[in-house]
């Protein structure tokens, strides 16, 4: 039984899924914003955020992370809507 358990553990830790990491990570700063405290995106910023969708159309299994600022959530929103997924929000 011990040999079987050791064999199982060796096979488990040699499996690439155990230590899987994303193939690629893309970081984006928020798009162009208006002025003020916690500002929204400008019209140019909204257009740029919409362009992110065309960039990511060919990818699958995408996870979106955003800080809790209005401008960053608005930057992620078009991609979130296109992929029909959630945005993982963190407190910056």
TORTORFI-88066 format. One record per residue: residue number from 1; x, y, z of N, C-alpha, C in turn; chain. Coordinates in Angstrom, 3 decimals. Atoms other than C-alpha are relative to their C-alpha. Example, Ala and Ser with C-alpha at 12.3 -4.5 7.8 and 13.67 -1.06 7.14 Angstrom:
! TORTORFI-88066
r num->1; n_east->0.890; n_north->-1.190; n_up->0.000; ca_east->12.300; ca_north->-4.500; ca_up->7.800; c_east->0.900; c_north->1.200; c_up->0.000; chaine->A .
r num->2; n_east->-0.820; n_north->-1.190; n_up->-0.060; ca_east->13.670; ca_north->-1.060; ca_up->7.140; c_east->-0.770; c_north->1.090; c_up->0.730; chaine->A .
END
This chain:
! TORTORFI-88066
r num->1; n_east->0.811; n_north->-1.192; n_up->0.000; ca_east->0.000; ca_north->0.000; ca_up->0.000; c_east->0.855; c_north->1.256; c_up->0.000; chaine->A .
r num->2; n_east->-0.879; n_north->-1.170; n_up->-0.072; ca_east->2.825; ca_north->2.394; ca_up->0.774; c_east->0.612; c_north->0.281; c_up->-1.363; chaine->A .
r num->3; n_east->-0.580; n_north->-0.173; n_up->1.333; ca_east->4.456; ca_north->1.802; ca_up->-2.611; c_east->-1.045; c_north->0.560; c_up->-0.964; chaine->A .
r num->4; n_east->1.076; n_north->-0.504; n_up->0.844; ca_east->1.113; ca_north->2.395; ca_up->-4.319; c_east->-0.268; c_north->1.476; c_up->0.292; chaine->A .
r num->5; n_east->0.229; n_north->-1.398; n_up->-0.379; ca_east->0.610; ca_north->5.628; ca_up->-2.378; c_east->1.132; c_north->0.893; c_up->-0.492; chaine->A .
r num->6; n_east->-1.150; n_north->-0.783; n_up->0.475; ca_east->4.120; ca_north->6.856; ca_up->-3.208; c_east->-0.043; c_north->0.145; c_up->-1.511; chaine->A .
r num->7; n_east->0.123; n_north->-0.054; n_up->1.460; ca_east->3.623; ca_north->5.981; ca_up->-6.881; c_east->-1.073; c_north->1.001; c_up->-0.414; chaine->A .
r num->8; n_east->1.087; n_north->-0.939; n_up->0.301; ca_east->0.340; ca_north->7.890; ca_up->-6.911; c_east->0.461; c_north->1.435; c_up->0.216; chaine->A .
r num->9; n_east->-0.466; n_north->-1.357; n_up->-0.285; ca_east->1.951; ca_north->10.966; ca_up->-5.306; c_east->1.023; c_north->0.473; c_up->-1.024; chaine->A .
r num->10; n_east->-0.991; n_north->-0.360; n_up->1.012; ca_east->4.863; ca_north->10.922; ca_up->-7.749; c_east->-0.691; c_north->0.326; c_up->-1.318; chaine->A .
r num->11; n_east->0.734; n_north->-0.254; n_up->1.250; ca_east->2.470; ca_north->10.691; ca_up->-10.691; c_east->-0.800; c_north->1.293; c_up->0.111; chaine->A .
r num->12; n_east->0.794; n_north->-1.203; n_up->-0.199; ca_east->0.293; ca_north->13.444; ca_up->-9.234; c_east->0.849; c_north->1.252; c_up->-0.134; chaine->A .
r num->13; n_east->-0.843; n_north->-1.184; n_up->0.041; ca_east->3.146; ca_north->15.893; ca_up->-8.797; c_east->0.768; c_north->0.150; c_up->-1.302; chaine->A .
r num->14; n_east->-0.591; n_north->-0.115; n_up->1.334; ca_east->4.533; ca_north->15.143; ca_up->-12.238; c_east->-1.025; c_north->0.467; c_up->-1.027; chaine->A .
r num->15; n_east->1.073; n_north->-0.421; n_up->0.897; ca_east->1.194; ca_north->16.054; ca_up->-13.773; c_east->0.091; c_north->1.515; c_up->-0.206; chaine->A .
r num->16; n_east->-0.118; n_north->-1.430; n_up->0.290; ca_east->1.361; ca_north->19.441; ca_up->-15.494; c_east->-1.196; c_north->0.791; c_up->0.497; chaine->A .
r num->17; n_east->1.182; n_north->-0.724; n_up->-0.466; ca_east->-2.153; ca_north->20.305; ca_up->-14.338; c_east->0.124; c_north->0.446; c_up->1.451; chaine->A .
r num->18; n_east->-0.172; n_north->-0.370; n_up->-1.403; ca_east->-1.069; ca_north->20.425; ca_up->-10.711; c_east->0.667; c_north->1.358; c_up->0.107; chaine->A .
r num->19; n_east->-0.741; n_north->-1.244; n_up->-0.043; ca_east->1.301; ca_north->23.276; ca_up->-11.406; c_east->-0.328; c_north->0.880; c_up->-1.201; chaine->A .
r num->20; n_east->0.390; n_north->-0.735; n_up->1.193; ca_east->-0.622; ca_north->24.775; ca_up->-14.315; c_east->0.023; c_north->1.501; c_up->0.260; chaine->A .
r num->21; n_east->-0.002; n_north->-1.464; n_up->-0.022; ca_east->-0.127; ca_north->28.456; ca_up->-15.021; c_east->-0.573; c_north->0.471; c_up->-1.325; chaine->A .
r num->22; n_east->0.547; n_north->-0.480; n_up->1.271; ca_east->-1.771; ca_north->30.607; ca_up->-17.643; c_east->1.086; c_north->0.089; c_up->-1.065; chaine->A .
r num->23; n_east->-0.940; n_north->-0.113; n_up->1.106; ca_east->-0.145; ca_north->30.547; ca_up->-21.049; c_east->0.396; c_north->1.457; c_up->-0.247; chaine->A .
r num->24; n_east->-0.238; n_north->-1.423; n_up->0.259; ca_east->-0.484; ca_north->34.297; ca_up->-21.411; c_east->-0.787; c_north->0.836; c_up->0.995; chaine->A .
r num->25; n_east->0.680; n_north->-0.972; n_up->-0.851; ca_east->-1.379; ca_north->37.228; ca_up->-19.200; c_east->0.096; c_north->1.354; c_up->-0.686; chaine->A .
r num->26; n_east->0.046; n_north->-1.329; n_up->0.588; ca_east->-2.460; ca_north->40.575; ca_up->-20.619; c_east->-0.440; c_north->0.987; c_up->1.074; chaine->A .
r num->27; n_east->0.335; n_north->-1.040; n_up->-0.956; ca_east->-2.495; ca_north->43.663; ca_up->-18.435; c_east->-0.388; c_north->1.261; c_up->-0.745; chaine->A .
r num->28; n_east->0.465; n_north->-1.235; n_up->0.614; ca_east->-4.446; ca_north->46.751; ca_up->-19.393; c_east->-0.264; c_north->1.014; c_up->1.086; chaine->A .
r num->29; n_east->0.366; n_north->-1.106; n_up->-0.865; ca_east->-4.627; ca_north->50.064; ca_up->-17.674; c_east->-1.359; c_north->0.476; c_up->-0.482; chaine->A .
r num->30; n_east->1.316; n_north->-0.493; n_up->0.410; ca_east->-8.022; ca_north->51.716; ca_up->-17.727; c_east->0.122; c_north->0.871; c_up->-1.245; chaine->A .
r num->31; n_east->0.035; n_north->-0.860; n_up->1.182; ca_east->-9.011; ca_north->53.548; ca_up->-20.883; c_east->-0.107; c_north->1.459; c_up->0.432; chaine->A .
r num->32; n_east->0.018; n_north->-1.432; n_up->-0.293; ca_east->-9.142; ca_north->57.347; ca_up->-21.129; c_east->-1.201; c_north->0.364; c_up->0.872; chaine->A .
r num->33; n_east->1.027; n_north->-0.318; n_up->-0.982; ca_east->-11.135; ca_north->58.859; ca_up->-18.280; c_east->-0.308; c_north->1.489; c_up->0.036; chaine->A .
r num->34; n_east->0.356; n_north->-1.384; n_up->-0.275; ca_east->-12.917; ca_north->62.040; ca_up->-17.352; c_east->0.760; c_north->0.449; c_up->1.242; chaine->A .
r num->35; n_east->-0.697; n_north->-0.494; n_up->-1.186; ca_east->-11.700; ca_north->64.172; ca_up->-14.449; c_east->-0.871; c_north->-0.179; c_up->1.237; chaine->A .
r num->36; n_east->0.721; n_north->0.090; n_up->-1.258; ca_east->-12.681; ca_north->64.053; ca_up->-10.806; c_east->0.382; c_north->-1.234; c_up->0.788; chaine->A .
r num->37; n_east->-0.259; n_north->1.157; n_up->-0.859; ca_east->-12.681; ca_north->61.544; ca_up->-8.005; c_east->-0.803; c_north->-1.190; c_up->-0.520; chaine->A .
r num->38; n_east->0.601; n_north->1.221; n_up->0.559; ca_east->-13.408; ca_north->58.022; ca_up->-9.316; c_east->-0.789; c_north->0.299; c_up->-1.282; chaine->A .
r num->39; n_east->0.704; n_north->-0.408; n_up->1.221; ca_east->-14.231; ca_north->59.314; ca_up->-12.827; c_east->-0.399; c_north->-1.176; c_up->-0.887; chaine->A .
r num->40; n_east->0.430; n_north->0.956; n_up->1.019; ca_east->-16.037; ca_north->57.430; ca_up->-15.578; c_east->0.915; c_north->0.129; c_up->-1.216; chaine->A .
r num->41; n_east->-0.755; n_north->-0.083; n_up->1.254; ca_east->-14.557; ca_north->56.749; ca_up->-19.010; c_east->-0.548; c_north->1.131; c_up->-0.866; chaine->A .
r num->42; n_east->0.413; n_north->-0.969; n_up->1.009; ca_east->-14.630; ca_north->59.444; ca_up->-21.651; c_east->-0.547; c_north->-0.765; c_up->-1.205; chaine->A .
r num->43; n_east->0.496; n_north->0.669; n_up->1.216; ca_east->-16.180; ca_north->58.708; ca_up->-25.045; c_east->1.134; c_north->-0.726; c_up->-0.709; chaine->A .
r num->44; n_east->-1.168; n_north->0.654; n_up->0.605; ca_east->-12.696; ca_north->57.927; ca_up->-26.379; c_east->0.351; c_north->-1.257; c_up->0.797; chaine->A .
r num->45; n_east->-0.279; n_north->1.155; n_up->-0.847; ca_east->-12.149; ca_north->55.604; ca_up->-23.419; c_east->-0.997; c_north->-1.128; c_up->-0.214; chaine->A .
r num->46; n_east->1.019; n_north->1.025; n_up->0.274; ca_east->-15.436; ca_north->53.797; ca_up->-24.068; c_east->0.274; c_north->-0.698; c_up->-1.325; chaine->A .
r num->47; n_east->-0.323; n_north->0.593; n_up->1.307; ca_east->-14.420; ca_north->53.280; ca_up->-27.709; c_east->1.191; c_north->-0.952; c_up->0.124; chaine->A .
r num->48; n_east->-1.176; n_north->0.859; n_up->-0.190; ca_east->-11.044; ca_north->51.884; ca_up->-26.640; c_east->-0.380; c_north->-1.278; c_up->0.742; chaine->A .
r num->49; n_east->0.441; n_north->1.181; n_up->-0.746; ca_east->-12.720; ca_north->49.543; ca_up->-24.149; c_east->-0.754; c_north->-0.962; c_up->-0.918; chaine->A .
r num->50; n_east->0.717; n_north->0.847; n_up->0.959; ca_east->-15.003; ca_north->48.261; ca_up->-26.910; c_east->0.957; c_north->-0.704; c_up->-0.953; chaine->A .
r num->51; n_east->-0.992; n_north->0.609; n_up->0.899; ca_east->-11.927; ca_north->47.585; ca_up->-29.074; c_east->0.686; c_north->-1.210; c_up->0.628; chaine->A .
r num->52; n_east->-0.593; n_north->1.175; n_up->-0.648; ca_east->-10.652; ca_north->45.104; ca_up->-26.487; c_east->-0.703; c_north->-1.284; c_up->-0.424; chaine->A .
r num->53; n_east->0.765; n_north->1.182; n_up->0.416; ca_east->-13.403; ca_north->42.743; ca_up->-27.612; c_east->0.584; c_north->-0.571; c_up->-1.283; chaine->A .
r num->54; n_east->-0.549; n_north->0.503; n_up->1.266; ca_east->-11.937; ca_north->42.510; ca_up->-31.128; c_east->1.352; c_north->-0.673; c_up->0.217; chaine->A .
r num->55; n_east->-1.309; n_north->0.579; n_up->-0.285; ca_east->-8.521; ca_north->41.725; ca_up->-29.659; c_east->-0.123; c_north->-1.397; c_up->0.597; chaine->A .
r num->56; n_east->0.128; n_north->1.261; n_up->-0.729; ca_east->-9.796; ca_north->38.829; ca_up->-27.531; c_east->-0.988; c_north->-0.981; c_up->-0.608; chaine->A .
r num->57; n_east->0.985; n_north->0.900; n_up->0.603; ca_east->-12.331; ca_north->37.226; ca_up->-29.899; c_east->0.537; c_north->-1.404; c_up->-0.239; chaine->A .
r num->58; n_east->-0.571; n_north->1.308; n_up->0.333; ca_east->-9.956; ca_north->34.384; ca_up->-30.757; c_east->0.385; c_north->-0.828; c_up->1.226; chaine->A .
r num->59; n_east->-0.426; n_north->0.701; n_up->-1.202; ca_east->-9.210; ca_north->33.445; ca_up->-27.150; c_east->-1.186; c_north->-0.632; c_up->0.723; chaine->A .
r num->60; n_east->1.007; n_north->0.675; n_up->-0.815; ca_east->-11.111; ca_north->31.083; ca_up->-24.887; c_east->0.518; c_north->-0.079; c_up->1.425; chaine->A .
r num->61; n_east->-0.368; n_north->0.168; n_up->-1.407; ca_east->-11.128; ca_north->30.540; ca_up->-21.136; c_east->0.723; c_north->1.229; c_up->0.542; chaine->A .
r num->62; n_east->-0.567; n_north->-1.273; n_up->-0.444; ca_east->-10.481; ca_north->34.173; ca_up->-20.273; c_east->-0.566; c_north->0.357; c_up->1.363; chaine->A .
r num->63; n_east->0.398; n_north->-0.492; n_up->-1.316; ca_east->-10.581; ca_north->35.481; ca_up->-16.720; c_east->0.307; c_north->1.490; c_up->0.039; chaine->A .
r num->64; n_east->-0.150; n_north->-1.451; n_up->-0.038; ca_east->-11.085; ca_north->39.205; ca_up->-16.206; c_east->0.089; c_north->0.440; c_up->1.454; chaine->A .
r num->65; n_east->-0.183; n_north->-0.567; n_up->-1.330; ca_east->-9.813; ca_north->41.019; ca_up->-13.123; c_east->-0.009; c_north->1.517; c_up->-0.129; chaine->A .
r num->66; n_east->0.066; n_north->-1.458; n_up->0.025; ca_east->-10.482; ca_north->44.652; ca_up->-12.300; c_east->-0.011; c_north->0.531; c_up->1.421; chaine->A .
r num->67; n_east->0.156; n_north->-0.682; n_up->-1.281; ca_east->-10.042; ca_north->47.020; ca_up->-9.430; c_east->-1.426; c_north->0.513; c_up->0.093; chaine->A .
r num->68; n_east->1.385; n_north->-0.414; n_up->-0.213; ca_east->-13.204; ca_north->48.473; ca_up->-7.984; c_east->-0.270; c_north->1.450; c_up->-0.397; chaine->A .
r num->69; n_east->0.226; n_north->-1.365; n_up->0.482; ca_east->-12.854; ca_north->51.887; ca_up->-9.668; c_east->-0.933; c_north->-0.013; c_up->-1.210; chaine->A .
r num->70; n_east->0.985; n_north->-0.107; n_up->1.081; ca_east->-15.537; ca_north->53.039; ca_up->-12.069; c_east->0.667; c_north->-0.137; c_up->-1.370; chaine->A .
r num->71; n_east->-0.669; n_north->0.009; n_up->1.310; ca_east->-13.093; ca_north->53.577; ca_up->-14.962; c_east->0.536; c_north->-1.381; c_up->-0.377; chaine->A .
r num->72; n_east->-0.530; n_north->1.333; n_up->0.319; ca_east->-11.542; ca_north->50.100; ca_up->-14.664; c_east->-1.125; c_north->-0.996; c_up->-0.250; chaine->A .
r num->73; n_east->1.156; n_north->0.866; n_up->0.240; ca_east->-14.892; ca_north->48.358; ca_up->-14.392; c_east->-0.632; c_north->0.295; c_up->-1.355; chaine->A .
r num->74; n_east->0.549; n_north->-0.356; n_up->1.309; ca_east->-16.119; ca_north->50.284; ca_up->-17.436; c_east->0.917; c_north->-0.457; c_up->-1.130; chaine->A .
r num->75; n_east->-0.935; n_north->0.511; n_up->1.007; ca_east->-12.980; ca_north->49.263; ca_up->-19.330; c_east->-0.222; c_north->-1.495; c_up->-0.210; chaine->A .
r num->76; n_east->0.208; n_north->1.454; n_up->0.084; ca_east->-13.687; ca_north->45.588; ca_up->-18.559; c_east->-1.399; c_north->-0.375; c_up->-0.483; chaine->A .
r num->77; n_east->1.413; n_north->0.328; n_up->0.256; ca_east->-17.460; ca_north->45.787; ca_up->-19.183; c_east->-0.287; c_north->-0.540; c_up->-1.407; chaine->A .
r num->78; n_east->0.310; n_north->0.565; n_up->1.321; ca_east->-17.536; ca_north->45.276; ca_up->-22.995; c_east->0.519; c_north->-1.427; c_up->-0.178; chaine->A .
r num->79; n_east->-0.560; n_north->1.352; n_up->0.091; ca_east->-15.286; ca_north->42.225; ca_up->-22.752; c_east->-0.803; c_north->-0.969; c_up->0.869; chaine->A .
r num->80; n_east->0.845; n_north->0.816; n_up->-0.870; ca_east->-17.345; ca_north->40.895; ca_up->-19.858; c_east->-1.308; c_north->-0.352; c_up->-0.698; chaine->A .
r num->81; n_east->1.278; n_north->0.237; n_up->0.683; ca_east->-20.546; ca_north->41.290; ca_up->-21.870; c_east->0.185; c_north->-0.953; c_up->-1.178; chaine->A .
r num->82; n_east->-0.238; n_north->0.852; n_up->1.172; ca_east->-19.070; ca_north->39.680; ca_up->-24.993; c_east->0.238; c_north->-1.450; c_up->0.413; chaine->A .
r num->83; n_east->-0.345; n_north->1.350; n_up->-0.444; ca_east->-17.694; ca_north->36.691; ca_up->-23.087; c_east->-1.058; c_north->-0.604; c_up->0.909; chaine->A .
r num->84; n_east->1.049; n_north->0.450; n_up->-0.916; ca_east->-20.755; ca_north->36.456; ca_up->-20.842; c_east->0.619; c_north->-0.659; c_up->1.230; chaine->A .
r num->85; n_east->-0.725; n_north->0.494; n_up->-1.155; ca_east->-18.520; ca_north->36.043; ca_up->-17.812; c_east->-0.010; c_north->1.040; c_up->1.107; chaine->A .
r num->86; n_east->-0.089; n_north->-0.925; n_up->-1.128; ca_east->-17.900; ca_north->37.662; ca_up->-14.459; c_east->1.347; c_north->0.713; c_up->-0.012; chaine->A .
r num->87; n_east->-1.247; n_north->-0.707; n_up->-0.258; ca_east->-15.300; ca_north->40.262; ca_up->-13.622; c_east->0.366; c_north->-0.260; c_up->1.449; chaine->A .
r num->88; n_east->-0.502; n_north->0.218; n_up->-1.356; ca_east->-13.216; ca_north->39.330; ca_up->-10.598; c_east->0.485; c_north->1.345; c_up->0.528; chaine->A .
r num->89; n_east->-0.302; n_north->-1.343; n_up->-0.504; ca_east->-13.185; ca_north->42.596; ca_up->-8.653; c_east->0.814; c_north->-0.110; c_up->1.270; chaine->A .
r num->90; n_east->-0.817; n_north->-0.058; n_up->-1.202; ca_east->-10.497; ca_north->43.348; ca_up->-6.108; c_east->0.084; c_north->1.445; c_up->0.464; chaine->A .
r num->91; n_east->-0.104; n_north->-1.329; n_up->-0.578; ca_east->-10.045; ca_north->46.308; ca_up->-3.804; c_east->1.424; c_north->0.491; c_up->-0.186; chaine->A .
r num->92; n_east->-1.331; n_north->-0.536; n_up->0.282; ca_east->-7.132; ca_north->48.335; ca_up->-5.104; c_east->0.526; c_north->0.778; c_up->1.183; chaine->A .
END
